[in-house]
Amino acid sequence: MTSTGPAAAPGIPTRSEAQRRTLTVLVTSQVLSGAGLAAGITVGALLAQDMLGSTDLAGLPSALFTAGSALAAVAVGRISQARGRRPGLAAGYLTGAVGSGGVIAAAALDSPVLLFLALFVYGAGTATNLQARYAGADLAAPGHQARAVSTVLVATTLGGVVGPNLAAPTGRLAEHLGVPALAGPFLLAGAAYTLAALVLAVRLRPDPLLLARELRRSEQEQRAGDAAAPATDQDEVRRPTLVLGALTMVLTQLVMVAIMTMTPVHMHDHGHGTAASGLVIAIHVGAMYLPSPLTGRLVDRHGPTAVATGSGLTLLAAGLLAAAAPAGSVVLLALALALLGLGWNLGLVSGTAMITEAAPLATRARTQGTVDVAIAVAGATGGLASGVVVSAGSYALLSLACGLLALAVLPAVAATAKAR
């Protein structure tokens, strides 16, 4: 059997043909959704701080939209499991668009309660953006899954980098419409998420997960008729790999969200404007996604556990640099956030590869959704705790603690190696 899969059945395209089309559609939707994803990162904490007049709950917006992404991850995973990737991803992005509209309304009405509710709903866009990476791997040939995941992730870079740098112009547009300037990026987010949903709903055909199952059934039928066909364990759950993949992504998400959330607040409190914090976040988001092709090749060549180890060490370096950087140095803060994004990328791609390898097709989407719930909860925890730690201690303390926490992935890798 070649990597293109069976093509004899009428109406079923080859695996390679369908994979090329799937990646093209996913790349388009990710470029759009990346802009929407960046809005909450850039101004969510500042909007809450402006409404509440305190930094104590500045981490709450990040906690809310990551908690919302946890619920959305379950929903998107279950819809995808039952009906395919296309309806699951499209529904997730439309929900994120609704949340963006709610944030704009909350800012116009100066309602913190509505803001927090809307940010919770807005989190569906974040969950969907991450779930799309799994769709890229559904039809990937063996040994090329991490590269397929990385192709989807890197597409987020364009929108993710452009989005934060549109904070100032979208803020002026919002003021022209009679809405507070900090709500401006959510105008962009609403439009971007809506367009991403439309692209997926119209163009993601055939559905990659449903086609992968169909091709899998065809392979099983061929093996059933061939007594000499080798046995396969693709339908078995590989639990040690599954646990390590989940733990890697949970740790990297918690560390990344905690430091990222408070960086704009830290810069604002030390006299930096929205343009400076937007630049730092843009560099951070670029580092989160731009290295993905290289990361994918590293995972496929050297294995996900080696790359997961690199993730923990890179996040430690990011935390140490963020803690040591002078508050007035945009350059050093940008470098620290770039390392933070790179460490997250290494952890996400390696962890995703482990989950894809460990979960059989029959339950893959549901398993992936469950894992992404844990990731979202970790992000919510990091976002909520970050404001409390900075308020009680300092940004440097937060960064140092997060860097040290990231090292926990190293003993996890060692323990999993022994369990195999």
C-alpha positions in Angstrom: 0.0 0.0 0.0 1.4 3.4 -1.0 0.9 6.6 1.0 -1.6 7.8 -1.5 -4.1 5.2 -0.3 -6.7 3.3 -2.3 -8.2 5.1 -5.3 -10.3 2.4 -6.9 -13.6 3.3 -5.2 -15.7 5.6 -7.4 -16.0 9.1 -6.1 -13.2 8.7 -3.6 -10.1 10.9 -4.4 -6.6 9.6 -3.6 -5.2 10.5 -0.3 -2.5 12.8 -1.8 -5.0 14.7 -3.9 -7.4 15.3 -1.0 -4.5 16.2 1.3 -3.4 19.0 -1.0 -6.8 20.4 -1.2 -7.4 20.2 2.5 -4.1 22.0 3.3 -4.9 24.7 0.8 -8.3 25.4 2.4 -7.0 25.2 5.9 -4.1 27.6 5.1 -6.6 30.2 3.8 -8.9 29.9 6.9 -5.9 30.1 9.2 -4.6 33.3 7.7 -8.0 34.8 8.3 -8.5 33.4 11.8 -5.0 34.4 12.9 -6.1 38.1 12.8 -9.1 37.3 15.0 -7.0 35.3 17.4 -4.6 38.2 18.0 -7.2 40.7 19.0 -7.9 39.3 22.4 -4.2 38.8 23.1 -3.4 42.4 22.2 -6.1 44.4 24.0 -8.2 42.0 26.1 -6.3 42.6 29.4 -6.1 46.4 28.7 -9.8 46.6 28.1 -10.6 44.9 31.4 -8.1 47.1 33.2 -9.6 50.2 31.7 -13.1 49.2 32.8 -12.2 48.0 36.2 -9.4 50.5 37.0 -7.2 47.8 38.5 -4.6 45.2 37.4 -5.9 42.7 39.9 -8.2 41.1 37.3 -6.2 42.0 34.2 -5.6 38.3 33.7 -9.3 37.5 33.8 -10.0 38.2 30.1 -7.3 35.7 29.1 -8.6 33.2 31.6 -12.2 33.7 30.3 -11.5 33.3 26.6 -9.2 30.3 27.3 -11.9 28.8 29.5 -14.4 29.5 26.7 -12.1 27.7 24.4 -12.2 24.7 26.7 -15.9 24.4 26.2 -15.6 25.0 22.5 -12.9 22.4 22.2 -15.4 19.8 23.5 -18.1 21.0 21.1 -15.8 21.2 18.1 -14.3 17.8 18.9 -17.7 16.1 19.3 -19.2 17.7 16.1 -16.1 16.7 14.2 -16.3 13.2 15.6 -19.9 12.8 14.5 -20.1 14.9 11.3 -16.6 15.7 10.2 -14.1 18.5 10.4 -16.0 20.9 8.2 -19.1 21.5 10.3 -17.1 21.4 13.5 -14.5 24.1 12.5 -17.1 26.3 10.8 -19.4 26.3 13.8 -16.4 27.2 16.1 -15.4 30.2 14.1 -18.9 31.5 13.8 -19.2 31.3 17.6 -16.0 33.3 17.9 -17.4 35.9 15.7 -20.5 36.2 17.9 -18.2 36.7 20.9 -16.3 39.4 19.1 -19.6 41.3 18.5 -20.4 40.9 22.2 -17.1 42.5 23.3 -17.8 45.5 21.0 -21.2 45.9 22.6 -19.8 45.6 26.1 -17.2 48.3 25.4 -19.9 50.6 24.0 -22.1 50.0 27.1 -19.2 50.0 29.5 -20.4 46.7 31.0 -17.8 44.5 32.6 -20.3 41.7 33.0 -21.1 41.6 29.3 -17.4 41.9 28.5 -16.5 38.9 30.5 -19.4 36.9 29.1 -18.5 37.9 25.5 -14.8 37.0 26.0 -15.9 33.6 27.2 -17.8 33.1 23.9 -15.0 34.7 21.9 -12.7 31.9 23.1 -14.4 29.5 20.6 -12.3 31.1 17.9 -9.1 30.3 19.8 -10.1 26.6 20.2 -11.1 26.3 16.6 -7.8 27.8 15.4 -6.0 25.1 17.3 -8.3 22.3 16.4 -7.7 23.0 12.7 -4.1 21.7 13.0 -5.5 18.2 13.6 -7.5 18.4 10.3 -4.2 18.9 8.6 -2.9 15.5 9.8 -6.0 13.4 9.1 -4.8 12.5 5.5 -1.1 13.0 6.0 1.2 10.2 4.9 3.0 8.3 7.6 6.2 10.2 8.6 4.8 13.5 7.3 2.1 14.2 10.0 4.1 16.8 11.9 4.9 18.6 8.7 1.2 18.7 7.8 0.4 20.1 11.2 3.1 22.7 10.8 1.8 23.8 7.4 -1.6 24.7 9.1 0.1 26.4 12.0 2.4 28.6 10.0 -0.5 29.9 8.0 -1.7 31.6 11.2 1.4 33.8 11.1 0.3 36.3 8.6 -3.0 37.2 10.3 -1.4 36.8 13.7 1.3 39.3 13.0 -0.8 41.7 11.0 -3.6 41.7 13.6 -1.8 43.3 16.6 -0.3 46.0 14.4 -3.8 47.0 13.3 -4.7 47.8 16.9 -4.2 51.5 16.4 -6.0 51.9 13.1 -8.9 49.7 14.2 -9.0 51.7 17.4 -9.5 54.9 15.3 -12.2 53.2 13.3 -13.9 52.1 16.5 -13.8 55.7 17.8 -15.3 56.9 14.6 -18.2 54.5 15.1 -18.7 55.7 18.7 -17.0 52.7 20.3 -14.0 52.8 22.7 -10.7 52.5 20.8 -9.6 49.4 22.7 -12.6 47.5 21.2 -11.3 48.2 17.7 -9.3 44.9 17.2 -12.5 43.0 17.9 -14.1 44.6 14.8 -11.4 42.9 12.8 -11.8 39.6 14.8 -15.5 39.4 14.1 -15.0 39.9 10.3 -12.0 37.5 10.2 -13.7 34.7 12.1 -16.8 35.0 9.9 -14.8 34.8 6.7 -12.8 31.8 8.0 -16.1 30.0 8.8 -17.4 30.6 5.3 -14.2 29.4 3.6 -14.3 26.1 5.5 -18.1 25.6 5.0 -17.9 26.1 1.3 -14.4 24.7 0.4 -13.4 21.9 2.8 -14.7 19.1 0.6 -14.2 16.2 0.9 -14.1 16.3 4.6 -10.6 15.1 5.6 -11.6 13.1 8.7 -14.5 11.4 7.0 -12.4 10.6 4.0 -9.6 9.3 6.2 -12.1 6.9 7.8 -13.3 5.8 4.4 -9.8 5.1 3.2 -9.1 3.3 6.5 -12.1 1.0 6.0 -10.9 0.2 2.5 -7.5 -0.7 3.8 -9.0 -3.0 6.4 -11.1 -4.7 3.8 -8.0 -5.3 1.7 -6.1 -6.7 4.7 -9.1 -8.9 5.6 -8.9 -10.5 2.1 -5.1 -10.9 2.2 -3.9 -13.5 4.7 -0.3 -12.3 4.2 -1.0 -8.7 5.2 0.9 -7.6 8.3 -0.9 -6.9 11.5 -1.4 -3.3 12.5 -1.8 -1.5 15.8 -3.3 1.7 14.3 -6.6 1.0 16.0 -5.1 0.8 19.5 -4.6 3.7 21.9 -0.9 4.2 22.9 -1.5 5.6 26.4 2.1 6.6 27.4 2.5 8.7 24.2 -1.0 10.1 24.6 -0.3 11.3 28.2 3.1 12.8 27.3 1.7 14.6 24.3 -1.1 16.1 26.4 1.2 17.0 29.3 3.7 18.7 26.9 1.0 20.9 25.4 -0.6 21.7 28.8 2.6 22.9 30.3 3.6 25.0 27.3 0.2 26.6 27.1 0.1 27.5 30.8 3.5 29.1 30.7 3.0 30.9 27.4 -0.4 32.4 28.3 0.7 33.5 31.8 3.7 35.5 30.6 2.0 36.7 27.3 -1.1 38.0 29.1 0.8 40.3 31.5 3.4 41.6 29.1 1.2 44.3 27.5 0.0 45.3 31.0 3.6 45.4 32.3 4.6 47.6 29.3 1.6 49.9 29.7 2.4 50.4 33.4 5.9 51.5 32.4 4.9 54.1 29.9 4.8 52.1 26.6 1.9 52.8 24.2 -0.4 50.4 22.3 1.9 50.5 19.3 4.9 49.2 21.3 3.0 46.4 23.0 1.3 45.6 19.7 4.8 45.2 18.1 6.0 42.9 20.9 2.9 40.7 20.7 3.2 40.6 16.9 6.8 39.3 17.2 5.6 36.8 19.8 2.7 35.6 17.6 5.1 35.3 14.7 7.5 33.2 16.8 4.5 31.0 17.8 3.7 30.0 14.2 6.5 31.0 11.8 9.0 28.3 12.9 6.4 25.6 12.3 7.8 24.1 9.1 11.2 23.6 10.7 9.6 22.2 13.8 7.6 19.8 11.8 10.7 18.5 10.0 12.5 18.2 13.3 9.7 16.1 14.8 9.4 13.9 11.7 13.2 13.3 11.6 14.2 13.2 15.3 11.0 12.3 17.0 8.5 14.3 19.1 10.1 13.6 22.5 13.4 15.3 21.6 11.5 18.4 20.3 9.4 18.4 23.5 12.6 18.5 25.6 13.8 21.5 23.5 10.5 23.2 24.2 11.0 23.1 28.0 14.5 24.5 27.7 13.4 27.3 25.4 10.6 28.3 27.7 13.0 28.4 30.6 15.3 30.8 28.6 12.2 33.0 27.8 11.2 33.2 31.4 14.7 34.1 32.6 15.1 36.8 29.9 11.6 38.3 30.6 12.4 38.4 34.3 15.8 40.1 33.8 14.8 42.5 31.0 14.5 46.2 32.0 10.9 47.4 31.8 12.0 50.2 29.4 13.7 47.8 26.9 11.2 46.9 24.1 14.0 45.0 22.4 14.7 42.6 25.3 11.0 42.1 26.0 10.4 41.4 22.3 13.3 38.8 22.4 11.9 37.2 25.5 8.4 37.0 23.9 9.9 35.6 20.7 11.6 32.8 22.7 8.3 32.3 24.5 6.5 31.8 21.2 9.2 29.5 19.9 9.0 27.3 23.0 5.2 27.1 22.7 5.6 26.1 19.0 8.0 23.3 19.8 5.7 22.0 22.5 2.5 22.3 20.4 3.9 20.6 17.2 5.6 17.8 19.1 2.6 17.3 21.4 0.2 17.3 18.5 2.3 14.7 16.7 2.2 12.4 19.8 -1.6 12.8 20.1 -2.1 12.0 16.4 0.1 9.0 16.6 -1.5 7.7 19.8 -5.2 8.1 19.0 -6.9 5.7 16.5 -9.1 7.2 13.8 -12.3 5.7 15.3 -12.0 8.0 18.3 -9.4 10.6 17.2 -11.5 13.8 17.0 -13.1 13.2 20.4 -9.7 12.4 22.0 -8.2 15.5 20.4 -11.1 17.7 21.6 -10.6 16.3 25.2 -6.9 17.0 25.1 -7.5 20.6 23.9 -9.9 21.0 26.8 -7.0 20.4 29.2 -4.8 22.8 27.1 -7.5 25.5 27.4 -7.9 24.9 31.1 -4.2 25.3 31.5 -4.3 28.5 29.6 -7.2 29.8 31.7 -5.3 29.0 34.8 -2.2 30.7 33.6 -4.1 33.8 32.5 -6.1 34.1 35.7 -3.1 33.4 38.0 -0.8 35.8 36.1 -2.6 38.9 37.2 -2.7 37.8 40.8 1.0 37.0 40.8 2.0 40.3 39.3 -0.3 42.2 41.6 1.1 40.4 44.7 4.7 40.2 43.4 6.0 41.4 40.1 6.2 40.6 36.4 9.8 39.3 37.0 8.5 36.9 39.6 5.8 35.6 37.2 8.3 35.1 34.4 10.9 33.3 36.5 8.3 31.0 38.0 6.9 30.1 34.6 10.3 29.4 33.2 11.1 27.0 36.0 7.7 25.3 35.6 8.4 24.6 32.0 11.2 22.3 33.0 8.7 19.8 34.3 8.4 18.4 30.7 11.9 16.9 31.0 11.2 14.3 33.7 7.9 13.5 31.9 9.8 12.7 28.8 12.2 10.4 30.7 9.4 8.7 32.5 7.5 8.0 29.3 10.7 6.6 27.7 10.9 4.1 30.5 7.2 3.1 30.2 7.5 2.2 26.5 
